[in-house]
């Protein structure tokens, strides 16, 4: 039952339906490397301020920070196979654009957005009991993300400060990216902060969790639940890159250090089709997850992976808080230069 619910959740995918049919992609042989110097391999680039990424709530104004954001969107393939999407399928998928509109748009009021297409692993790659096939599909997708990140660094140059962000599968990939390509590497000197919602990250992660509003070079992690709900067994067994390989063991206890609420009364949620709504929370984490009181707006609880698990709302609920958090951290970053 929970697998069916998770598929329905991802299919709902930020309130926009998309018809798609995926053919299975062989992940066992050599894969063609994508050339991310080609602008068509990017969902969003600063050079073309597309409508999807730059759709904001009323009253939001541009506040230019000299920061580039590398954003990796979540899973949209819920077709019931362990496989990877093709590039043409990703580029034709309106659900990808919906994710950019609902999720990546949290960063465009302040920053320059770079969001690549990638040959994502299907949802079954994370959930099926055959971990070898699933891990191969996830590895396949990660290689695209890593290649895109290399191109991102070339595009922004050696002196550009940057942020890394994603959601769900996107967080799976950027978590590994931070471990392999950023921390301990020369580019770390330009790494401002990482936003890693929607995946269970262990408290003993090698990455540095952000502990206060002014800290930089660190990561923020959160998974959204209703008050009274607890992390499900599914969440505990989702694969994550640990000790040089994909690991499906229990990652509990989870790290939870979200951006603090944007108002004294809680978080202001935002979704393009529904507008804004106040979500009561003191920003506290319990059981390793961020818990909120049940909102009166039904659209904020319409889809739950398991009772009380509000996975698709991780970024919509914290949309304004992310922007405020990034501005505070960047001010601290500039003050420390």
Residue pairs with C-beta under 8 A, 6 or more apart in sequence:
2 232
2 234
2 305
2 306
3 127
5 304
5 305
5 306
6 123
6 127
6 234
6 305
7 78
7 80
7 123
8 303
9 303
9 304
9 305
9 311
9 312
10 74
10 75
10 76
10 78
10 123
10 168
10 312
11 17
11 78
12 302
12 303
12 312
13 74
13 76
13 95
13 98
13 99
13 312
14 95
14 98
14 99
14 101
14 102
14 103
14 271
14 312
14 316
15 98
15 102
15 271
15 272
15 273
15 274
15 299
16 94
16 95
16 97
16 98
16 273
17 95
18 76
18 93
18 94
18 95
18 98
20 76
20 77
20 79
20 89
20 92
20 93
20 95
21 79
22 77
22 79
22 81
22 83
22 85
22 86
22 89
22 122
23 83
23 86
24 81
24 83
25 83
25 84
25 85
25 86
25 119
25 140
27 83
27 84
27 133
27 136
27 137
27 139
27 140
28 136
31 119
31 140
31 143
33 143
33 147
34 41
34 87
34 119
34 144
34 147
34 148
35 41
36 42
36 116
36 147
36 148
36 150
36 151
36 152
37 151
37 154
39 45
39 47
39 48
40 91
41 87
41 116
41 117
41 148
42 114
42 115
42 116
42 117
42 148
43 52
43 53
43 73
43 96
43 97
43 100
43 115
43 116
43 117
44 50
44 52
44 53
44 71
44 100
44 104
44 113
44 114
44 115
45 113
45 114
46 68
46 112
46 113
46 114
49 108
50 100
52 97
52 98
52 100
52 101
52 105
53 100
53 101
53 104
53 105
53 108
53 113
53 115
54 105
54 108
55 101
55 105
55 272
56 105
56 108
56 109
57 270
57 275
57 276
57 319
57 320
60 109
61 109
62 109
62 110
63 109
63 110
63 327
64 110
65 110
65 111
65 326
65 327
65 330
66 160
66 161
67 110
67 111
67 112
67 161
67 162
67 163
67 192
67 326
67 330
68 111
68 112
68 114
68 152
68 156
68 160
68 161
68 162
68 163
69 104
69 107
69 111
69 112
69 113
69 114
69 162
69 163
69 164
69 165
70 114
70 115
70 148
70 149
70 152
70 162
70 163
70 164
70 165
70 174
71 100
71 103
71 104
71 107
71 113
71 114
71 115
71 165
71 166
71 170
72 115
72 116
72 118
72 145
72 165
72 166
72 167
72 169
72 170
72 171
72 173
72 174
73 96
73 99
73 100
73 103
73 104
73 115
73 166
73 167
73 170
74 99
74 103
74 166
74 167
74 168
74 169
74 170
74 171
74 198
75 120
75 121
75 122
75 123
75 126
75 168
75 169
76 93
76 95
76 96
76 99
76 120
77 83
77 85
77 120
77 121
77 122
77 123
78 122
78 123
79 122
79 124
80 122
80 124
81 122
81 124
82 122
82 124
82 125
82 128
82 130
82 133
82 134
82 137
83 121
83 122
83 124
83 125
83 137
84 119
84 120
84 121
84 122
84 125
84 137
84 140
84 141
85 93
85 119
85 120
85 122
86 119
87 117
87 119
90 96
90 117
90 118
90 119
90 120
91 117
96 117
99 167
100 115
101 272
102 271
102 272
102 315
102 316
103 167
103 315
103 316
104 113
104 115
104 165
105 272
105 319
106 315
106 318
106 319
106 322
106 323
107 113
107 163
107 165
107 322
107 323
107 326
109 323
110 323
110 326
110 327
110 330
111 163
111 326
112 156
114 152
114 155
114 156
116 144
116 145
116 148
116 151
116 152
118 141
118 144
118 145
118 148
118 173
119 140
119 141
119 144
120 141
120 169
121 134
121 137
121 138
121 140
121 141
121 169
122 137
124 134
125 133
125 134
125 135
125 137
125 138
126 134
126 138
126 169
126 238
126 239
127 134
127 234
128 134
131 239
131 246
131 248
134 239
135 239
135 245
135 246
138 169
138 172
138 239
138 246
139 246
141 169
141 173
142 172
142 173
142 176
142 177
145 173
145 174
145 177
146 177
146 180
146 181
149 177
149 181
150 181
152 162
153 187
156 162
158 190
159 190
160 190
161 190
161 191
161 192
161 330
161 333
162 190
162 191
162 192
163 191
163 192
163 193
163 194
163 195
163 326
164 174
164 177
164 178
164 182
164 191
164 194
164 195
165 174
165 194
165 195
165 196
166 173
166 174
166 195
166 196
166 198
167 197
167 198
167 314
167 315
168 198
168 199
168 311
168 314
170 198
171 196
171 197
171 198
171 199
171 201
172 199
172 238
172 239
172 240
172 241
174 194
174 196
175 196
175 199
175 201
175 207
175 240
175 241
176 241
178 194
178 207
178 219
179 206
179 207
179 241
181 187
182 188
182 191
183 191
183 206
183 207
188 217
191 217
192 216
192 217
192 326
192 329
192 330
192 333
193 210
193 216
193 217
193 218
193 219
193 220
193 326
193 329
194 207
194 218
194 219
194 220
195 219
195 220
195 322
196 219
196 220
196 221
197 220
197 221
197 222
197 223
197 224
197 258
197 314
197 315
197 318
198 223
198 311
198 314
198 315
199 221
199 223
199 238
199 240
200 223
200 231
200 235
200 236
200 238
200 240
200 251
200 252
200 254
200 288
201 207
201 219
201 221
201 240
201 251
201 254
201 255
202 240
202 242
202 251
202 252
202 253
202 254
202 255
203 253
203 254
203 255
203 288
205 219
205 255
207 218
207 219
208 217
208 218
208 219
209 218
209 219
209 220
209 221
209 255
209 257
210 218
210 219
210 220
210 257
210 329
211 218
211 257
213 260
213 325
213 328
213 329
213 332
214 328
214 329
214 332
215 329
215 332
216 329
216 332
216 333
216 336
220 257
220 258
220 259
220 325
221 254
221 255
221 256
221 257
221 258
222 256
222 257
222 258
222 285
222 289
222 290
222 314
222 318
223 231
223 235
223 254
223 256
223 288
223 289
223 290
223 309
223 311
223 314
224 289
224 290
224 291
224 292
224 309
224 310
224 311
224 313
224 314
224 317
225 231
225 287
225 289
225 290
225 291
225 292
225 308
225 309
225 310
226 291
226 292
226 293
226 294
226 301
226 304
226 308
226 310
227 291
227 292
227 293
227 294
228 291
228 308
229 291
229 306
229 307
229 308
229 309
230 287
230 289
230 308
231 252
231 254
231 287
231 288
231 289
231 309
232 305
232 306
232 309
234 305
234 306
235 309
236 250
236 251
236 252
237 248
237 249
237 250
238 248
238 251
239 246
239 247
239 248
240 246
240 247
240 251
241 247
242 249
242 251
252 288
253 288
254 287
254 288
254 289
255 288
256 285
256 288
256 289
256 290
257 285
258 283
258 285
258 290
258 318
258 321
259 283
259 318
259 321
259 322
259 324
259 325
260 283
260 321
260 325
261 267
261 281
261 282
261 283
261 321
262 268
262 320
262 321
262 323
262 324
263 278
265 278
265 280
266 278
266 279
266 280
266 281
266 282
266 292
266 293
267 278
267 279
267 281
267 283
267 292
267 317
267 318
267 320
267 321
268 276
268 277
268 278
268 279
268 319
268 320
268 321
269 276
269 277
269 278
269 279
269 295
269 297
269 300
269 313
269 316
269 317
269 319
270 276
270 316
270 319
270 320
271 299
271 316
273 299
274 297
274 299
277 295
277 296
277 297
277 299
277 300
278 295
279 292
279 293
279 295
279 300
279 317
280 292
280 293
280 295
281 290
281 291
281 292
281 293
283 290
284 290
284 291
285 291
292 310
292 317
294 301
295 301
300 310
300 313
300 316
300 317
301 310
303 310
303 312
304 310
304 311
305 311
310 317
315 322
